[in-house]
């Protein structure tokens, strides 16, 4: 068996992380708003926001912003649910800090995920 070089490992890590992001978004919306809303929202992400399945991670800030506009008072709560799901999927412990911006959680998580063995 040939070990992967670091440069080969990073695309795999990025792809895995992105897949987890997509799953976390879909699951959180499905659990809170239902399957049909989740399906419609994923179409909105692709068609109106221009975010592909492969670009969910880099588009999370746009996703969180759109949830705040669409779901207004519950947008932050739903976005935080996505963040929690993503932490759970990666196996990295989640610790909430009041007032912390959502993108800080994601940046910290991505950094820890990339440094995991």
Secondary structure as GFF3:
##gff-version 3
##sequence-region A 1 117
A	DSSP	alpha_helix	6	33	.	.	.	ID=ss1
A	DSSP	alpha_helix	35	47	.	.	.	ID=ss2
A	DSSP	three_ten_helix	53	55	.	.	.	ID=ss3
A	DSSP	three_ten_helix	57	59	.	.	.	ID=ss4
A	DSSP	alpha_helix	60	70	.	.	.	ID=ss5
A	DSSP	three_ten_helix	72	74	.	.	.	ID=ss6
A	DSSP	alpha_helix	75	90	.	.	.	ID=ss7
A	DSSP	alpha_helix	102	115	.	.	.	ID=ss8
###
